[in-house]
Amino acid sequence: MPTLFDTASRIVLGTATFGVAPVADDVPTLVHGALERGINFFDTANSYGNQPEYDQPSIAPHTMRQSSEELLGPAISGIRDEVYVASKVGEPLGAARADGPFVGLLTREHIVEQLDSSLRRLRTDRIDLYYAHLPDLRTPLEETVSAFDDLITAGKIGAWGISNFSAAQTERVVRTAREIGARPPAAHQVRYSLAEREAEDTGVTAAAQAFGIPILAYSPMAGGLLGGRMAADRNYIGHKRWGGEGFTAHQIARGRRFAALADEWDLTPSSVALAWLLGRQGVAGAVVGTSSLSNLDEACRAVGCTLDTEQLRMLDELRFDDDHLYPATAERT
Ligand SMILES: NC(=O)c1ccc[n+]([C@@H]2O[C@H](COP(=O)([O-])OP(=O)(O)OC[C@H]3O[C@@H](n4cnc5c(N)ncnc54)[C@H](OP(=O)(O)O)[C@@H]3O)[C@@H](O)[C@H]2O)c1
Protein backbone atom coordinates (compact mmCIF):
# COMPACT_ATOMS: atom_id res chain seq x y z
CA MET A 1 0.00 0.00 0.00
CA PRO A 2 1.45 3.45 -0.86
CA THR A 3 2.53 5.50 2.13
CA LEU A 4 2.64 9.20 2.76
CA PHE A 5 6.33 9.19 1.87
CA ASP A 6 5.68 7.94 -1.67
CA THR A 7 4.00 11.21 -2.63
CA ALA A 8 5.01 13.78 0.00
CA SER A 9 7.92 16.10 -0.81
CA ARG A 10 11.25 15.47 0.92
CA ILE A 11 11.45 19.13 1.83
CA VAL A 12 8.84 19.80 4.48
CA LEU A 13 7.95 23.37 5.43
CA GLY A 14 8.19 23.86 9.19
CA THR A 15 5.78 26.35 10.69
CA ALA A 16 6.96 26.74 14.29
CA THR A 17 7.62 30.45 13.84
CA PHE A 18 4.50 31.25 11.78
CA GLY A 19 3.14 34.58 13.00
CA VAL A 20 6.66 35.83 13.75
CA ALA A 21 8.75 34.76 10.74
CA PRO A 22 6.82 34.90 8.47
CA VAL A 23 4.40 37.40 10.00
CA ALA A 24 0.72 36.45 9.64
CA ASP A 25 0.09 38.46 6.44
CA ASP A 26 2.93 36.68 4.64
CA VAL A 27 1.87 33.12 5.51
CA PRO A 28 -0.43 32.49 2.50
CA THR A 29 2.25 33.65 0.04
CA LEU A 30 4.86 31.38 1.62
CA VAL A 31 2.54 28.36 1.75
CA HIS A 32 1.32 28.77 -1.83
CA GLY A 33 4.86 29.52 -2.99
CA ALA A 34 6.02 26.29 -1.35
CA LEU A 35 3.37 24.27 -3.18
CA GLU A 36 4.30 25.94 -6.50
CA ARG A 37 7.85 24.72 -5.85
CA GLY A 38 6.68 21.14 -5.25
CA ILE A 39 6.71 21.30 -1.44
CA ASN A 40 3.43 19.68 -0.43
CA PHE A 41 4.20 18.72 3.18
CA PHE A 42 3.66 21.13 6.10
CA ASP A 43 4.69 20.55 9.69
CA THR A 44 2.93 22.19 12.61
CA ALA A 45 2.01 21.44 16.26
CA ASN A 46 -0.61 22.46 18.79
CA SER A 47 2.12 24.45 20.57
CA TYR A 48 3.60 26.45 17.69
CA GLY A 49 3.64 30.16 16.95
CA ASN A 50 1.95 32.08 19.70
CA GLN A 51 3.94 31.07 22.78
CA PRO A 52 5.60 33.81 24.87
CA GLU A 53 9.09 32.52 24.17
CA TYR A 54 8.65 33.26 20.44
CA ASP A 55 8.03 36.98 21.10
CA GLN A 56 10.31 39.50 19.39
CA PRO A 57 10.28 43.27 20.06
CA SER A 58 9.14 44.32 16.58
CA ILE A 59 6.34 41.71 16.33
CA ALA A 60 2.89 41.67 17.94
CA PRO A 61 3.08 39.87 21.32
CA HIS A 62 1.90 36.26 21.61
CA THR A 63 -1.41 37.29 23.16
CA MET A 64 -2.25 39.16 19.93
CA ARG A 65 -0.97 36.49 17.54
CA GLN A 66 -2.78 33.52 16.05
CA SER A 67 -1.17 30.12 16.48
CA SER A 68 0.72 28.42 13.69
CA GLU A 69 -2.21 26.03 13.11
CA GLU A 70 -4.66 28.95 12.90
CA LEU A 71 -2.46 30.59 10.25
CA LEU A 72 -1.77 27.42 8.27
CA GLY A 73 -5.46 26.37 8.19
CA PRO A 74 -6.83 29.20 6.02
CA ALA A 75 -3.69 29.16 3.84
CA ILE A 76 -4.37 25.53 2.82
CA SER A 77 -8.15 25.59 2.83
CA GLY A 78 -8.45 25.79 -0.99
CA ILE A 79 -5.63 23.30 -1.58
CA ARG A 80 -6.25 20.79 1.21
CA ASP A 81 -6.32 17.74 -1.07
CA GLU A 82 -3.00 18.72 -2.65
CA VAL A 83 -1.03 18.88 0.59
CA TYR A 84 -0.06 16.77 3.60
CA VAL A 85 -0.32 18.21 7.07
CA ALA A 86 1.55 16.93 10.10
CA SER A 87 0.77 18.18 13.58
CA LYS A 88 1.81 17.20 17.09
CA VAL A 89 0.49 16.80 20.58
CA GLY A 90 2.32 16.42 23.85
CA GLU A 91 4.23 19.63 24.54
CA PRO A 92 2.97 21.42 27.63
CA LEU A 93 0.70 24.37 26.90
CA GLY A 94 -0.07 27.61 28.74
CA ALA A 95 1.10 27.84 32.36
CA ALA A 96 2.31 24.20 32.33
CA ARG A 97 4.88 25.27 29.75
CA ALA A 98 6.46 27.92 31.92
CA ASP A 99 6.16 26.08 35.24
CA GLY A 100 7.83 22.88 34.06
CA PRO A 101 9.10 20.26 34.25
CA PHE A 102 8.97 20.16 30.46
CA VAL A 103 7.45 16.71 30.07
CA GLY A 104 5.19 15.17 27.46
CA LEU A 105 1.43 14.86 27.87
CA LEU A 106 0.24 11.77 26.08
CA THR A 107 -2.84 10.51 27.90
CA ARG A 108 -5.69 9.29 25.70
CA GLU A 109 -7.90 12.12 26.92
CA HIS A 110 -5.34 14.82 26.09
CA ILE A 111 -4.51 13.34 22.66
CA VAL A 112 -8.16 13.10 21.62
CA GLU A 113 -9.07 16.54 22.96
CA GLN A 114 -6.03 18.22 21.40
CA LEU A 115 -6.59 16.54 18.03
CA ASP A 116 -10.09 18.00 17.90
CA SER A 117 -8.70 21.45 18.73
CA SER A 118 -6.00 21.11 16.07
CA LEU A 119 -8.55 20.02 13.44
CA ARG A 120 -10.65 23.06 14.29
CA ARG A 121 -7.68 25.44 14.08
CA LEU A 122 -6.50 23.85 10.84
CA ARG A 123 -10.03 23.93 9.38
CA THR A 124 -9.77 20.35 8.24
CA ASP A 125 -11.28 16.96 9.07
CA ARG A 126 -8.04 14.97 9.11
CA ILE A 127 -4.35 15.26 9.90
CA ASP A 128 -2.11 13.15 7.70
CA LEU A 129 0.60 12.52 10.28
CA TYR A 130 0.02 13.13 13.98
CA TYR A 131 3.05 13.00 16.24
CA ALA A 132 3.66 12.41 19.92
CA HIS A 133 5.81 15.54 20.29
CA LEU A 134 7.79 14.35 23.33
CA PRO A 135 7.84 11.09 25.25
CA ASP A 136 5.57 11.06 28.28
CA LEU A 137 7.28 9.14 31.05
CA ARG A 138 4.17 9.00 33.25
CA THR A 139 1.45 7.69 30.96
CA PRO A 140 1.48 3.93 30.16
CA LEU A 141 2.65 3.41 26.58
CA GLU A 142 -0.27 1.06 25.89
CA GLU A 143 -2.64 3.98 26.50
CA THR A 144 -0.74 6.35 24.20
CA VAL A 145 -0.19 3.85 21.38
CA SER A 146 -3.78 2.60 21.39
CA ALA A 147 -5.11 6.18 21.41
CA PHE A 148 -3.18 7.03 18.23
CA ASP A 149 -4.17 3.71 16.62
CA ASP A 150 -7.85 4.32 17.36
CA LEU A 151 -7.63 7.77 15.73
CA ILE A 152 -6.32 6.13 12.54
CA THR A 153 -9.22 3.66 12.63
CA ALA A 154 -11.63 6.58 13.10
CA GLY A 155 -10.16 8.26 9.98
CA LYS A 156 -9.18 11.39 11.89
CA ILE A 157 -5.47 10.86 11.25
CA GLY A 158 -3.71 9.09 8.39
CA ALA A 159 -0.75 7.84 10.44
CA TRP A 160 0.96 8.56 13.71
CA GLY A 161 4.57 9.32 14.53
CA ILE A 162 6.96 9.98 17.38
CA SER A 163 9.33 12.87 17.96
CA ASN A 164 12.28 13.32 20.31
CA PHE A 165 12.16 9.70 21.52
CA SER A 166 15.43 8.01 22.51
CA ALA A 167 16.54 4.73 20.91
CA ALA A 168 15.28 2.76 23.92
CA GLN A 169 11.97 4.64 23.94
CA THR A 170 11.54 3.95 20.21
CA GLU A 171 12.09 0.26 20.79
CA ARG A 172 9.55 0.24 23.65
CA VAL A 173 6.95 1.97 21.46
CA VAL A 174 7.39 -0.56 18.66
CA ARG A 175 7.30 -3.47 21.10
CA THR A 176 4.13 -2.10 22.72
CA ALA A 177 2.44 -1.65 19.35
CA ARG A 178 3.24 -5.27 18.47
CA GLU A 179 1.98 -6.55 21.82
CA ILE A 180 -1.37 -4.82 21.58
CA GLY A 181 -1.82 -5.27 17.81
CA ALA A 182 -1.64 -1.55 17.06
CA ARG A 183 0.03 0.18 14.12
CA PRO A 184 3.63 1.23 14.81
CA PRO A 185 4.74 4.85 14.33
CA ALA A 186 5.09 5.77 10.65
CA ALA A 187 7.80 8.39 11.24
CA HIS A 188 10.28 9.65 13.80
CA GLN A 189 10.92 13.39 13.76
CA VAL A 190 14.37 14.01 15.22
CA ARG A 191 16.70 16.98 15.58
CA TYR A 192 19.35 16.14 13.03
CA SER A 193 21.77 18.12 10.92
CA LEU A 194 25.40 18.16 9.95
CA ALA A 195 25.99 20.39 12.97
CA GLU A 196 23.91 18.34 15.42
CA ARG A 197 24.54 14.61 15.11
CA GLU A 198 23.38 13.55 18.55
CA ALA A 199 20.69 11.39 16.91
CA GLU A 200 23.43 9.30 15.31
CA ASP A 201 25.67 9.27 18.38
CA THR A 202 22.88 8.05 20.68
CA GLY A 203 21.55 5.34 18.35
CA VAL A 204 18.27 7.12 17.57
CA THR A 205 18.73 6.99 13.79
CA ALA A 206 19.94 3.38 13.97
CA ALA A 207 16.87 2.38 16.00
CA ALA A 208 14.54 4.06 13.51
CA GLN A 209 16.22 2.19 10.66
CA ALA A 210 16.17 -1.11 12.53
CA PHE A 211 12.40 -0.84 12.93
CA GLY A 212 11.83 0.57 9.42
CA ILE A 213 10.62 3.95 10.70
CA PRO A 214 11.37 6.81 8.26
CA ILE A 215 13.29 9.71 9.83
CA LEU A 216 12.21 13.30 9.36
CA ALA A 217 15.02 15.63 10.34
CA TYR A 218 14.01 18.86 12.04
CA SER A 219 16.21 21.95 12.30
CA PRO A 220 18.16 20.67 9.26
CA MET A 221 19.93 24.04 8.86
CA ALA A 222 20.84 23.90 12.56
CA GLY A 223 18.49 26.82 13.09
CA GLY A 224 20.35 28.87 10.46
CA LEU A 225 23.96 28.14 11.47
CA LEU A 226 24.44 26.21 8.21
CA GLY A 227 22.81 28.95 6.14
CA GLY A 228 25.97 30.93 5.43
CA ARG A 229 28.36 33.41 6.97
CA MET A 230 25.64 35.90 7.91
CA ALA A 231 24.10 33.64 10.57
CA ALA A 232 26.18 35.15 13.35
CA ASP A 233 24.96 38.66 12.54
CA ARG A 234 21.27 37.88 12.90
CA ASN A 235 19.50 38.75 16.14
CA TYR A 236 17.06 35.84 16.04
CA ILE A 237 18.68 32.65 14.91
CA GLY A 238 18.95 29.11 16.23
CA HIS A 239 17.44 28.49 19.64
CA LYS A 240 17.20 32.26 20.25
CA ARG A 241 14.08 32.29 18.07
CA TRP A 242 12.25 30.54 20.89
CA GLY A 243 13.88 32.12 23.89
CA GLY A 244 17.09 30.08 24.15
CA GLU A 245 20.79 30.78 23.79
CA GLY A 246 22.57 31.95 20.67
CA PHE A 247 25.42 30.08 19.03
CA THR A 248 28.82 29.83 20.69
CA ALA A 249 31.95 31.29 19.11
CA HIS A 250 33.07 27.74 18.32
CA GLN A 251 29.84 26.97 16.46
CA ILE A 252 30.00 30.24 14.52
CA ALA A 253 33.60 29.54 13.53
CA ARG A 254 32.60 26.04 12.34
CA GLY A 255 29.61 27.53 10.48
CA ARG A 256 31.97 29.89 8.66
CA ARG A 257 34.37 27.07 7.82
CA PHE A 258 31.41 25.09 6.49
CA ALA A 259 30.27 28.03 4.33
CA ALA A 260 33.81 28.39 2.96
CA LEU A 261 33.84 24.70 1.96
CA ALA A 262 30.51 25.12 0.14
CA ASP A 263 32.02 28.14 -1.68
CA GLU A 264 35.04 26.09 -2.73
CA TRP A 265 32.66 23.51 -4.21
CA ASP A 266 30.63 26.23 -5.91
CA LEU A 267 27.54 25.20 -3.97
CA THR A 268 25.41 27.16 -1.52
CA PRO A 269 25.73 26.22 2.17
CA SER A 270 22.07 25.25 2.37
CA SER A 271 22.39 22.92 -0.65
CA VAL A 272 25.31 21.18 1.00
CA ALA A 273 23.59 20.97 4.41
CA LEU A 274 20.38 19.55 2.99
CA ALA A 275 22.02 17.28 0.41
CA TRP A 276 24.17 15.81 3.20
CA LEU A 277 21.10 15.16 5.34
CA LEU A 278 18.86 13.80 2.59
CA GLY A 279 21.67 11.43 1.63
CA ARG A 280 21.83 9.86 5.11
CA GLN A 281 20.37 6.38 5.41
CA GLY A 282 16.79 6.30 6.61
CA VAL A 283 16.16 10.05 6.19
CA ALA A 284 12.85 10.55 4.39
CA GLY A 285 12.76 14.33 4.61
CA ALA A 286 13.99 17.55 6.13
CA VAL A 287 11.70 19.95 8.00
CA VAL A 288 13.06 23.37 7.03
CA GLY A 289 12.06 26.58 8.80
CA THR A 290 12.16 29.61 6.56
CA SER A 291 10.19 32.74 5.87
CA SER A 292 11.78 33.29 2.50
CA LEU A 293 10.79 31.93 -0.91
CA SER A 294 14.34 32.20 -2.18
CA ASN A 295 15.50 29.97 0.67
CA LEU A 296 12.80 27.49 -0.32
CA ASP A 297 14.24 27.56 -3.85
CA GLU A 298 17.62 26.75 -2.33
CA ALA A 299 16.11 23.88 -0.36
CA CYS A 300 14.47 22.42 -3.46
CA ARG A 301 17.76 22.58 -5.37
CA ALA A 302 19.38 20.44 -2.68
CA VAL A 303 17.05 17.53 -3.44
CA GLY A 304 18.84 16.94 -6.75
CA CYS A 305 22.34 17.49 -5.37
CA THR A 306 24.66 14.57 -4.56
CA LEU A 307 27.89 14.96 -2.64
CA ASP A 308 30.88 12.80 -3.57
CA THR A 309 32.88 10.63 -1.19
CA GLU A 310 35.64 13.18 -0.73
CA GLN A 311 33.12 15.95 0.06
CA LEU A 312 31.40 13.69 2.58
CA ARG A 313 34.75 12.94 4.21
CA MET A 314 35.57 16.63 4.51
CA LEU A 315 32.16 17.32 6.05
CA ASP A 316 32.70 14.49 8.54
CA GLU A 317 35.89 16.20 9.65
CA LEU A 318 34.02 19.42 10.43
CA ARG A 319 33.16 18.63 14.02
CA PHE A 320 30.53 20.98 15.45
CA ASP A 321 29.57 18.83 18.36
CA ASP A 322 31.97 19.86 21.11
CA ASP A 323 29.14 22.21 22.13
CA HIS A 324 25.59 20.97 21.74
CA LEU A 325 23.39 23.47 19.94
CA TYR A 326 20.40 22.59 22.05
CA PRO A 327 19.89 20.92 25.43
CA ALA A 328 20.17 17.15 25.04
CA THR A 329 16.82 15.47 24.43
CA ALA A 330 17.05 13.54 27.68
CA GLU A 331 17.24 16.79 29.66
CA ARG A 332 14.02 18.03 28.10
CA THR A 333 11.95 15.00 29.04
N1 LIG B 1 9.67 18.01 16.77
C1 LIG B 1 10.26 18.97 17.42
O1 LIG B 1 10.46 18.92 18.67
C2 LIG B 1 10.72 20.20 16.66
C3 LIG B 1 11.59 21.12 17.27
C4 LIG B 1 12.01 22.22 16.52
C5 LIG B 1 11.54 22.39 15.20
N2 LIG B 1 10.68 21.49 14.67
C6 LIG B 1 10.12 21.66 13.28
O2 LIG B 1 11.18 21.92 12.41
C7 LIG B 1 10.93 23.16 11.73
C8 LIG B 1 12.22 23.81 11.36
O3 LIG B 1 13.00 24.08 12.53
P1 LIG B 1 14.08 25.21 12.46
O4 LIG B 1 13.40 26.50 12.15
O5 LIG B 1 14.95 25.11 13.65
O6 LIG B 1 14.88 24.71 11.13
P2 LIG B 1 16.12 25.20 10.32
O7 LIG B 1 15.71 25.14 8.89
O8 LIG B 1 17.30 24.43 10.77
O9 LIG B 1 16.38 26.72 10.75
C9 LIG B 1 15.64 27.80 10.26
C10 LIG B 1 16.56 28.99 10.17
O10 LIG B 1 17.46 28.73 9.10
C11 LIG B 1 17.37 29.78 8.14
N3 LIG B 1 17.36 29.15 6.80
C12 LIG B 1 16.48 28.25 6.32
N4 LIG B 1 16.78 27.93 5.05
C13 LIG B 1 17.86 28.67 4.73
C14 LIG B 1 18.62 28.80 3.55
N5 LIG B 1 18.31 28.11 2.43
N6 LIG B 1 19.67 29.64 3.55
C15 LIG B 1 19.97 30.36 4.66
N7 LIG B 1 19.27 30.29 5.81
C16 LIG B 1 18.22 29.45 5.84
C17 LIG B 1 16.05 30.46 8.39
O11 LIG B 1 16.15 31.83 8.04
P3 LIG B 1 15.13 32.48 6.96
O12 LIG B 1 13.79 32.52 7.64
O13 LIG B 1 15.72 33.79 6.70
O14 LIG B 1 15.14 31.56 5.78
C18 LIG B 1 15.83 30.28 9.86
O15 LIG B 1 16.44 31.30 10.61
C19 LIG B 1 10.05 23.95 12.69
O16 LIG B 1 9.33 24.98 12.05
C20 LIG B 1 9.15 22.84 13.18
O17 LIG B 1 8.16 22.56 12.21
C21 LIG B 1 10.27 20.38 15.36
The ligand as an ORCA input file, in Angstrom:
! r2SCAN-3c Opt
* xyz 0 1
  N       9.673     18.009     16.770
  C      10.259     18.975     17.423
  O      10.463     18.924     18.666
  C      10.716     20.197     16.665
  C      11.594     21.123     17.270
  C      12.010     22.217     16.518
  C      11.541     22.387     15.204
  N      10.676     21.489     14.667
  C      10.116     21.658     13.280
  O      11.179     21.919     12.405
  C      10.927     23.161     11.727
  C      12.222     23.809     11.363
  O      12.998     24.076     12.527
  P      14.076     25.214     12.462
  O      13.402     26.500     12.154
  O      14.949     25.109     13.649
  O      14.884     24.709     11.129
  P      16.124     25.205     10.324
  O      15.713     25.138      8.894
  O      17.301     24.428     10.770
  O      16.381     26.725     10.750
  C      15.638     27.801     10.261
  C      16.559     28.988     10.167
  O      17.456     28.733      9.099
  C      17.374     29.775      8.137
  N      17.364     29.152      6.802
  C      16.482     28.250      6.323
  N      16.781     27.935      5.048
  C      17.856     28.669      4.732
  C      18.621     28.796      3.550
  N      18.312     28.106      2.432
  N      19.671     29.640      3.552
  C      19.972     30.360      4.658
  N      19.268     30.288      5.811
  C      18.224     29.448      5.835
  C      16.050     30.459      8.385
  O      16.155     31.827      8.041
  P      15.129     32.478      6.961
  O      13.790     32.515      7.638
  O      15.716     33.794      6.696
  O      15.140     31.558      5.779
  C      15.833     30.281      9.861
  O      16.438     31.302     10.610
  C      10.051     23.952     12.693
  O       9.335     24.976     12.054
  C       9.153     22.837     13.180
  O       8.162     22.561     12.206
  C      10.268     20.385     15.359
*
